[in-house]
Amino acid sequence: MPEQSSFRQTDEKHVSTEVQLLEWSPKMDLIALANVQGEVVLHRLSWQKVWTLAPPSESTKVHALAWRTDGKVLAVGYSSGAVLLCNVENSTILHKLEISGQVTCLKWICETLSEVKNKAADGMEEEKSYYEDKSAEYLPKLPQLSKSYGVSSKVQSEETVEDTKKLKDQTDLNILLVGNAQDRVELFAYGIFPVGVLDLNQQSVAKTGKILAACLSQDLKLLTVMVESDGNTADEKLGYLLSFESILLASRYKEIKALATKFGMVSTFLQYLHNTVKQMSEAWEDILLEMDSKLVKFAEEKYKTASGTVSNDFLELLMFGTPSAELQAFLLHELTEKGLKKLGHSIETSYSNIQKMVLKNLQSVSQAISYHLNDIKGMALWYDKFGVLGLSPQSVHEAVSYAGSFMLKTVELQQVIDGSMKNFKAFFRWLYVVIQRLSDEPIPAELNKMTQQDLNFVADFLKENFTEEMDGSQTSGFKLERVGQYLKNENLQDPTDNSSNPWTQFVKTSTHVKDSPLLFPVHTHRSLVQMENQLESVINNALFRPSTVIGQSLQCKGIYPLWKYRKHSSSAKEEKVFVPKISQFTVCSDSTTYQYTVFTTKPSPCELLYVARQKANGLSSSSSSELEVIAAKFGQLGPVAEVENKEDVHRCKHHKILDVSFYDEKTLSLLLLEDETDGLAVLAQVPLSALADTQYRHINSNQSNVVTDGDDIVVVDVAPHVDQMNFRQLEDMKAVSFVVSGTRKVACVLFSSRRRVRLFLMDVEDEDDDDDDEEEQDHSHSNQDISKDGDVDEDEDKENTSLENSGIDG
């Protein structure tokens, strides 16, 4: 072990369940762990648990983790094909993606085109986006959903109700890449808006299979995909690197950003609408089910005795004031005065709550959705900017029209609620008076008078709701109320008749108006729930089209067979499943942007590490089809002169590679293993400059020979380039993998048992030179986004003090 190292061990912790995946937050001292039970656990650097996210189902496992570049959202990819975007503050699910097949990889990148363009302006005024959202000036804020209903266990504040996707502070475009086991890579702007689908079967690349890794360059011009395909025999696997040019994505990044922002708003409002309808369904309970069942039982008895019908009994009571013996027994012993009061109170409370939600929540969010869809319609009409992305004015207009139809349905429901409340009040008042008379109880003076209009109304109510009787073959219910049918996912059983409405009659008779695209169609027989589901479908149909167009625009520029692996054992149990170590990243230097893919070709621990790179901003040139590859090996770490001057220092002469990860644009982090008896694991930082540009071998596209099988790949021993301050032997541990964060300067090494981890601070020497005031200010800034609410806020001051005392740089 070197006498000094810039790596400082801060802790070693036990984990209760075997860990499969680890991922550091890029902006905060938080690490996400996925275990074999499918759980995701978030820890601080001090190993204080922040929250635990349970798996969607018992058999579902986590296959990939990725942080949004601002550290506020964690993406979790599951074996079921689901990708959940979690709020780092409290694990709330912000958004859910459904991918066909198992999720195999996740990668979240942030574009740098706007940054590069601003630098190129060299002092000129920063270019402003030609689109600016002004909805806040025209739309009222959505009211917070009631806490009395269980739509969400974590009620959001009024400030976040319109930013549930956490997009408010996003200034640069970021894109989430999702790879699956069935030849597909899908791209999502801000993790929610689909902006590209790469289907290898439709690309005619003839190299399909499981997606091992996918990365988009930060200038959005180059998409590289690592694919594992079947070889010529059952025990053979081939690894390919596929390069795709994404010019449309790069050239229209501002338009995509504007569309993604709009989609995020619409998606937020759709979720709000869904929660509102769910709360309305909870407010409307089966309040009349008990009375309905009693009426059915009463009807059965009358059918058996052939003594008439229920509706006749009620009409006779209304006309003559005298009930039949059966009806009198039903009113006094089955329905009862107490039961009638309770039923009336329940109906009035439920209808009142639903009415408030329709007026305050449903109509407000409907207007917001319509506003933003009209905004998107305006974008779609600008073909040169948005039309080329596949945004169709016709499809968006259809969405706008259906949003208008949904607004009409909310108005219709409001009218039904008004009428039903008046109906039930009159009907129950009449029944209450009847029961009081039959019981010889005094009747309040205000209830004792009924006008002819009241009698006519009750008669109409009985006619509408008591017409279904027993027919001897089945039992029919009674239509006692009309609101509940709007909250079911089925056609309305008793739709509203608007044929006598003057406006409806005018539209039908007007030749010029009835076919006008400006009028919203009325879907008479659809329920509110059906309209909600169809609205979401129509919106997705309109806004998902750019994903297909951008996906089809991706041009394959290179197919490179990187490795071939063949099982040497006849029994699968005798040989480890080969999973190559892969790390992909973008390095920008001056006018050149390189997309790096670092990978291994043998099971860990292995001898060689391969580094492949390709220019991202030169794809259209003649040399763009070339890939540059070099191999690295690790002999004796540290400059030879240092060891010669210290005869008592033991250095292993050869190291093998356990794992590799990107640290920053100048450095690779590696987990090595000393190739000797009882060899120790070694954590090392390797400068990319150790691989000279002149040593890379140029690989032509579409060659048949496997790149790493040849002898012409230059193998460089980079160990002498590792300074003694940049590696550390890990005593008393058998390591299997690790994760690092260059922005947070931290590392976490996982034991081979997968039940224990060791934590390190990197670059401690540099941090000790910083002023204490600057360190405290930077660290406070890094944690400010997690200081509002939720479990992350607990003991925040204590945690900050702990981290500052550890010497971590903010």
DOVO-227058 format. One record per residue (C-alpha): residue in three letters; x, y negated, z negated. Coordinates in pm, whole numbers, plus 50000, padded with zeros to 5 digits. Layout:
BEGIN
AlaXYZ ...
***
This chain:
BEGIN
Met500005000050000 Pro501394965450081 Glu502494945049786 Gln500004918049877 Ser496784917750074 Ser494224891550161 Phe491484917150086 Arg490174915849733 Gln488004943849598 Thr485064928849413 Asp483064959149313 Glu482294995849360 Lys478675006549334 His476695038749324 Val473685042749554 Ser470815065149447 Thr470015077649799 Glu472345086450086 Val473005056250306 Gln472795059350683 Leu473225023350803 Leu474594990650665 Glu474444955250804 Trp475664922250659 Ser473674890350695 Pro475524865550918 Lys474594835550703 Met474104847550345 Asp475834871350109 Leu473204898150160 Ile473604933550290 Ala470834956050422 Leu471064993650368 Ala468975020550534 Asn468835054050357 Val467875089550454 Gln464375084750314 Gly463625057750570 Glu463805029250320 Val465564996150378 Val467094980550067 Leu468434945050052 His471264937449807 Arg473264907049713 Leu477044907249716 Ser476824912949339 Trp474684943449425 Gln471574928649268 Lys468634944349449 Val466434918749623 Trp463724940849769 Thr462964975149912 Leu460994981150230 Ala459205014650239 Pro459065034150569 Pro455865031750778 Ser455335069150728 Glu456985097150534 Ser458755112750832 Thr459905079850988 Lys463635072250972 Val465595040451032 His467755042051346 Ala469035006351374 Leu469344973151190 Ala470004938151323 Trp469904903351169 Arg468624872751347 Thr471524849251397 Asp470284824851130 Gly469984852750872 Lys466314845850795 Val464884876850966 Leu465964913450962 Ala464954936751246 Val464454973451154 Gly464194999651430 Tyr462525032851351 Ser462445067851497 Ser458745062251573 Gly459545034451821 Ala458405006651587 Val460554975951529 Leu459634955251225 Leu460804919451175 Cys461094913150801 Asn461214880250615 Val464464880450417 Glu462794862050130 Asn460244888550036 Ser460274916850295 Thr456954905050447 Ile456454919050797 Leu456504888551025 His456034907351350 Lys455854942751483 Leu457074955851818 Glu456094989251966 Ile458755005952184 Ser458195037852380 Gly460435065152239 Gln462875063851951 Val464765031651885 Thr468475038951926 Cys470095004651901 Leu469394968351812 Lys471444937551892 Trp470564901251821 Ile472484874452014 Cys472294836552029 Glu472794817952356 Thr475544791952384 Leu474564776352717 Ser473144744852559 Glu476224741752337 Val478574745452632 Lys476564720452835 Asn476674694952556 Lys480444699052526 Ala480794694452900 Ala478924661652874 Asp482024648852688 Gly480424622352478 Met477384616152695 Glu473944614952538 Glu472744649652451 Glu470294663152703 Lys466784666452568 Ser464374693652661 Tyr461794682852916 Tyr459134699752704 Glu458194687752358 Asp455414703352157 Lys452984677152025 Ser450244700051899 Ala450654687051544 Glu449424653051663 Tyr446174666951802 Leu445314698051603 Pro444334698651235 Lys446344720751005 Leu444894755150957 Pro443424760150610 Gln445084785850392 Leu443264819050383 Ser441414826850065 Lys443334845449796 Ser440234864149684 Tyr440504889649963 Gly443264915050008 Val444474907050361 Ser448024901650245 Ser449714909949920 Lys451984879949959 Val449864849050019 Gln451624822650224 Ser451854786250129 Glu450094759350327 Glu453444748450471 Thr454104782750627 Val450624792850741 Glu451384780051092 Asp454984792951094 Thr454574829250994 Lys457054839951263 Lys459774817651114 Leu460384798451441 Lys460074762751316 Asp463814756251273 Gln465014774951583 Thr467044751051798 Asp468924776052017 Leu467454805352203 Asn468184839152046 Ile467334872752198 Leu466794906752036 Leu467834936852249 Val466154970052175 Gly467425002552329 Asn465595035652317 Ala466255072152390 Gln464385070752722 Asp466455049152960 Arg465015015352856 Val466374983052713 Glu463854956152618 Leu464674919852548 Phe462654897552314 Ala463204860152273 Tyr463224851751902 Gly462454888551851 Ile458794884551954 Phe458414872652314 Pro459264899152579 Val461654883852833 Gly462984914353012 Val462634951753053 Leu465534971353196 Asp464305005553309 Leu467225025853439 Asn464875048953628 Gln463635019353833 Gln467115005053885 Ser468245034954096 Val471545036453909 Ala471375074453889 Lys472825072253538 Thr470045075353285 Gly469775088252934 Lys469975076852575 Ile470885040352522 Leu473805039752279 Ala474385002152279 Ala473314971152469 Cys474684935952456 Leu473924903452635 Ser476704878252675 Gln476154845552491 Asp475924827052823 Leu473084851352914 Lys474734860453245 Leu475914895953177 Leu474054925353025 Thr476164955952942 Val474614989052845 Met476265020552709 Val474375051752819 Glu474835087952720 Ser473835111453002 Asp473795149053041 Gly476805163853218 Asn477045192553462 Thr476675218253184 Ala474435220252879 Asp477315213852639 Glu478685183552827 Lys477905147052768 Leu479005117152975 Gly479235081252862 Tyr478675052953111 Leu479005015453088 Leu476494997753313 Ser476864960753396 Phe473914939453506 Glu473834904153633 Ser471084883253467 Ile471184850853664 Leu467434843853636 Leu467584847153258 Ala470584823953235 Ser469304797953482 Arg465884794953316 Tyr466884797252951 Lys465234763752866 Glu461964774753022 Ile462174808152840 Lys462804789952514 Ala459714767952567 Leu457584798152659 Ala458874818452364 Thr458064790052127 Lys454534787652268 Phe454114825352251 Gly455234824551888 Met452554798851809 Val449834818151993 Ser450954850551827 Thr450844833551487 Phe447314821151552 Leu446174855351675 Gln447434870551352 Tyr445654843351155 Leu442484850451354 His442814887751285 Asn443234881450913 Thr440234858350913 Val438004884351080 Lys439294910250835 Gln438384887950543 Met434944882350694 Ser434484920050715 Glu435474923050351 Ala433044895250258 Trp430284913350443 Glu429904945350253 Asp427214970850321 Ile424964948950111 Leu421744962850254 Leu422804999150267 Glu421105007249937 Met417824990950043 Asp418045007250384 Ser418465041650229 Lys415475035450002 Leu413335024950298 Val414365055950489 Lys413385077850194 Phe410065059550172 Ala409485064550547 Glu410235101850515 Glu407585105850246 Lys404985087250454 Tyr405825108350759 Lys405375140650563 Thr402005129750428 Ala400935114150760 Ser399835083150570 Gly400945056950821 Thr404155037750871 Val406315014850657 Ser405804985150889 Asn402014988950873 Asp402114989750494 Phe404134957550479 Leu401944939950738 Glu398774949850551 Leu400324936550232 Leu401104903750408 Met397634900250563 Phe395374912650279 Gly397604908449976 Thr396904944149861 Pro399604971249890 Ser398965007949948 Ala399575030949653 Glu402815043749807 Leu404115008449876 Gln403184996549527 Ala405135025549373 Phe408075018049602 Leu408164981149507 Leu407784986349132 His409895017549079 Glu412385019549366 Leu413134983849470 Thr412254966649137 Glu412434929949048 Lys415964932948911 Gly417224951149220 Leu415624925449449 Lys417284896449264 Lys420664913549277 Leu420274921049646 Gly419254885549728 His422184871249536 Ser424664894649712 Ile423324885550055 Glu423434848249985 Thr427004849949849 Ser428304871250135 Tyr426684850350406 Ser427894818350245 Asn431514830950238 Ile431334842450598 Gln429814809450704 Lys432664790050540 Met435274811450717 Val433564806751052 Leu433404769051012 Lys436814762850847 Asn439054790950969 Leu437674808051276 Gln436664777751479 Ser439884759051388 Val442174787251496 Ser440104792751812 Gln440674756451908 Ala444404759751839 Ile444694790652059 Ser442794773352338 Tyr445024742452312 His448274761852341 Leu446974783952621 Asn446094752652819 Asp449624740352754 Ile450964772952897 Lys448594769353192 Gly450224736053268 Met453634752853259 Ala452444780153495 Leu451444753853752 Trp455104742153765 Tyr456314769953994 Asp459944759254030 Lys460444760953656 Phe457994786553521 Gly456334802753820 Val459594818953925 Leu459574836953590 Gly456314854053684 Leu453974831653488 Ser450724832753686 Pro448254803453669 Gln445394827453744 Ser446274851053457 Val446754822453214 His443444806853325 Glu441744839953251 Ala443204838552900 Val442044802452860 Ser438564812052978 Tyr438344841152736 Ala439534819152450 Gly436634796052535 Ser434264825652535 Phe435514835252191 Met434774799952069 Leu431214803652203 Lys430884836652017 Thr431884819651690 Val429174793351749 Glu426674821251819 Leu427654838851496 Gln427234806451305 Gln423694802651440 Val422874838751351 Ile424134833250997 Asp422014801750959 Gly418924820051084 Ser419564851150876 Met420054831750556 Lys416734813850611 Asn415034846650705 Phe416184865550402 Lys415404837650160 Ala411774836550281 Phe411414874450295 Phe412824880549948 Arg410824851549803 Trp407654867549936 Leu408594902049801 Tyr409514887049464 Val406084870549438 Val404394903449530 Ile406334923149266 Gln405594896749001 Arg401854898749079 Leu401854936749070 Ser403654935348734 Asp401204909348596 Glu404124886148534 Pro403894848048564 Ile404964833848897 Pro406974801348914 Ala404914773249064 Glu407484765349334 Leu407204801349465 Asn403434805449441 Lys402564785849754 Met402994799750104 Thr402044780150415 Gln400754795050737 Gln404174788550888 Asp405754809450612 Leu403294837650679 Asn404024836951052 Phe407754837550982 Val407524867750750 Ala405334885451005 Asp407934879551277 Phe410674891451044 Leu408804923750971 Lys408164928951339 Glu411834924751428 Asn413334945351146 Phe410734971751054 Thr409864986151394 Glu412075017351371 Glu410155046051216 Met410405083551163 Asp409765104151475 Gly410105138351319 Ser413465146551481 Gln415855121751322 Thr415955094251066 Ser416305059051199 Gly417595030050994 Phe416014996150955 Lys417544965151113 Leu417554944050802 Glu420294919950905 Arg422164909251220 Val425484895251094 Gly427214928051021 Gln426994939751383 Tyr429334911451486 Leu432024925151254 Lys432114960051405 Asn434164971951700 Glu431124981551906 Asn428494965152123 Leu425824944551951 Gln422724964851873 Asp420554933851853 Pro422134906952075 Thr420934871152068 Asp418434862152338 Asn419454828852497 Ser417234831452803 Ser414974803352680 Asn417894780052611 Pro417584748852836 Trp421284748552918 Thr421234785453012 Gln418264779753239 Phe419944749453399 Val423164768653473 Lys421254797553631 Thr419324774753863 Ser422254752153958 Thr424124763854269 His427204742954199 Val427484747853825 Lys426864784853770 Asp430054795653949 Ser432264767853815 Pro435624779753670 Leu435304752453410 Leu432434770453236 Phe433264796952979 Pro431384829453040 Val429054842352767 His429554878952670 Thr426134885552525 His426554921852419 Arg430084920352273 Ser430744917551902 Leu433184893151746 Val435704921251681 Gln435494932652043 Met436054897152158 Glu439084893751930 Asn440674925852063 Gln439994916252423 Leu441354881152369 Glu444674895152249 Ser444774919052544 Val444094891552800 Ile446734868752645 Asn449344896352645 Asn448524904453005 Ala449174868153102 Leu452294862152894 Phe454044895752937 Arg454464891153313 Pro457814872453286 Ser459254903153114 Thr458614924153424 Val459874897753668 Ile463084891053475 Gly463654928453435 Gln463314933453810 Ser465764904953871 Leu468574922853686 Gln471154934153942 Cys473454963153866 Lys477024952153936 Gly478974981253802 Ile478745017453686 Tyr481745029853494 Pro482135065753363 Leu484005058853041 Trp484175092152864 Lys483315128952882 Tyr482735150652581 Arg482305188352574 Lys481525209552271 His484285233952192 Ser482225254751952 Ser479465278852046 Ser477555270851729 Ala476145236351680 Lys476595240151304 Glu480325245851341 Glu480935212751516 Lys479955177551422 Val477525159251649 Phe479595134551847 Val478465098851795 Pro480925074151953 Lys481865043351755 Ile480825013151962 Ser481134975851903 Gln480094950052162 Phe480664912652144 Thr481324881152348 Val484514860752330 Cys484524825752480 Ser487874809352552 Asp488204777452754 Ser486404783853084 Thr486304821753059 Thr483704842852879 Tyr484544879452822 Gln482104906452724 Tyr483954932552515 Thr482974968652456 Val485144986852203 Phe484565024352176 Thr485955058352081 Thr485705089852292 Lys486275116952032 Pro484675125551697 Ser486035105851403 Pro488795104951299 Cys490295101151647 Glu493605090451794 Leu492695062852037 Leu490495032352048 Tyr489475019352390 Val488814982752464 Ala486894973652781 Arg486124938352889 Gln484474920853179 Lys484114884453275 Ala480574872653215 Asn480824839153392 Gly482444852953705 Leu480034880053809 Ser479374866054152 Ser483054865354247 Ser484764893254433 Ser486594904954122 Ser483454905953914 Ser482894942853984 Glu486104951353803 Leu486274962953445 Glu489464959053245 Val490374987053005 Ile493164992652756 Ala493745018152479 Ala495065011852130 Lys496755035551889 Phe497925029751534 Gly501345039951417 Gln503085024251121 Leu501144993651001 Gly503004961150957 Pro506114946751122 Val509014971651118 Ala511424945650979 Glu509354942150664 Val509574979450589 Glu513314981150659 Asn513904954250398 Lys511874973350137 Glu513175008650112 Asp510865016949819 Val507725009250022 His506115039950175 Arg504305034850504 Cys502445062250692 Lys503845066651042 His500535074451212 His496885065351158 Lys493605077751300 Ile490445057551362 Leu487335062251147 Asp485305031751245 Val485554998351425 Ser483614965651404 Phe483754930351543 Tyr485004904851288 Asp485414872351482 Glu486504860751827 Lys490154867051745 Thr489954897851526 Leu488804933851518 Ser488214951551188 Leu489104988351164 Leu488725016150914 Leu491735038950956 Leu492875071650802 Glu496505080050729 Asp497455110650933 Glu499175129950657 Thr498335152650366 Asp496005134950123 Gly496125104550351 Leu494285073750234 Ala491725053350420 Val492995019250529 Leu491024987450593 Ala492784966550858 Gln492364934751060 Val493794936851413 Pro494274905751629 Leu492884908551981 Ser495994890452097 Ala497914922752032 Leu496394935152358 Ala498134914452623 Asp496114904252929 Thr498714919353161 Gln498354953853003 Tyr494684958753091 Arg493994982753376 His491444971553636 Ile488684997153698 Asn486624996354016 Ser482905001853998 Asn481205034454095 Gln484335055354075 Ser483755092454015 Asn486675098953781 Val486185093953408 Val488125062953310 Thr489595076152986 Asp490645109653132 Gly493405094653343 Asp497015088253242 Asp497145053353389 Ile495375036253097 Val498005016852902 Val498195027952538 Val499435000652306 Asp500555006451950 Val498974976451781 Ala499974986551428 Pro503144964851427 His500954934651502 Val499004939451179 Asp500464916250918 Gln500964930850571 Met498344906650441 Asn495794921050683 Phe495544957250574 Arg494874975450250 Gln494965011750147 Leu491745023449983 Glu492805044949693 Asp490595070949528 Met488025072249804 Lys487145092150114 Ala485645067150354 Val483315074550644 Ser482245040550782 Phe482135003450702 Val480584970050798 Val482154935550798 Ser480984899850843 Gly483414874450981 Thr481124845350900 Arg480744855750537 Lys484264871150510 Val483054902650337 Ala483304940150393 Cys481504970850261 Val483075005450290 Leu480875036350258 Phe482165067850090 Ser481925100950276 Ser479305112050022 Arg477195082650145 Arg476205076649782 Arg478835050849694 Val480155018349840 Arg483134995849780 Leu482904958249840 Phe485684934949951 Leu486244897950008 Met488354891350317 Asp490764862250373 Val490984854950002 Glu494294836650047 Asp492674810950278 Glu489774806450041 Asp492024799749743 Asp493484770149932 Asp490104753649973 Asp489004725649746 Asp486594737049477 Asp484124709949569 Glu484024720549933 Glu483594756849834 Glu480694749149607 Gln479014727149868 Asp479394752750148 His478134781249936 Ser475124761049823 His474344753250186 Ser474584789950287 Asn471964799950033 Gln469514770950070 Asp467254789950310 Ile466534816250052 Ser465664793249765 Lys461954787249817 Asp460004816649687 Gly459954854349655 Asp462314877749479 Val465374861949640 Asp464874830949428 Glu465254849249099 Asp468404840648906 Glu469664820449205 Asp471824797548992 Lys473334827248816 Glu474064844549147 Asn475654813649302 Thr477924809849001 Ser478924846449025 Leu479794843549392 Glu481734811149347 Asn483764826249065 Ser484594855149297 Gly486234830749536 Ile483904835849833 Asp483774808050086 Gly480364795150182 
***
